[in-house]
Amino acid sequence: MKRVLALFAILTVPLLLLATVRQTARFQTLRAEALRLEALQKDWIEQNRKLQAAVSVLSSRSRVDEAARQSLGLSPVRPEGILRIRIESPGSGIDG
């Protein structure tokens, strides 16, 4: 019986050490991958901030107004140039 226990201990201890080494190596690999992905995420977030700032600048009212005037030759409509159309509700008696 002692021989069986000794043989079991002799085989189990190296296997446990090997499992610990394998788990440590796997942990280090996953840690490196997580750090790489965090750096990539940080770059994406910074790029997203820059793009949002560019969109804000490009969509500002003054920039759009300037582009409409210069590029498209548009100008604001004077009040005399506005035609208002009034639509009566059904049953008001105008069209039957």
N, C-alpha and C positions, 0 to 999 in steps of 0.2 A: 504494500500500500504506500509506503514511504517513497518507493521508487517511482510510482505513478505520479505522486504529487511533485516530486523533484523534477521529473520529466515535463510535467505540465508547467511548472514554474519556469523551467529552462526555455520552453517554447513560447510561453506567454509574454514574458518580459521583453524579449527582442521584438515581438510582433507589436506590442504596445508602443515601444520606442519608435518603431518604423511608422506606425500610424500617427504618432505625434509629429514626426518629421514631415510626413506627407501633408498633414493638416496645416502645419506652419507654412510650408511652401505654397499650398493652395491659398491660404490667407494672404500671404504676401502678393501673390499674383492678382487676387481680387482687389486688394488694397491699391495696387498700382493702377489697375483698370478704373477703379472708382476715382482716383485722383486725376487720371487723364480725362475722364468724362466730366468731372467738376470743372476742370480748366476749359474744356470745350463748351460747357454750358455757360461759363462766365463770358467767353468770347461771343457766344450767340446773344446773350443778354445785352452786352455792350453794343453789338451791331444793331440789335433791335432798338435800343435807345437812340442811336444815331439816325436810324431810318424814321423813327417817330418824330424826331426833331425836324428832319428834312420835310416830312409830310406836313408838319405844322407850319413851317415857313412857306412851303409851296401853296398851301391852301389858305393862307391868310387873305383876308378881304382886300387889303391894299394891293397885294401882289396880283390877285386875280383881276382887280379893277384895272391895274396898269397893263396887264397882259391883254385884256379885252380892248383897251383903248389903242395900244400900240400895234399888236399883232393882227387883231381882227378888225380894227377900225370902228369899233362900237363906241357909242356914247350914251349917256343916260337919256331916257325919254322925258320930254317936257310934258307937263300936265295937259297941254292942249292936244298932244298926240295920243292920249289915252282914250279909247272908245269903250264905254261901259255898256254891257248888254244885260238887260234885266229879264230873267226868266220867271214867268208866273207859275204858280203851282197849279196842278190839274184841278179842274172844277171851278176855276175863277171866272169862267164865262167868256174868255176871249176867243178860244178856238173850239167851242162847241161842247 
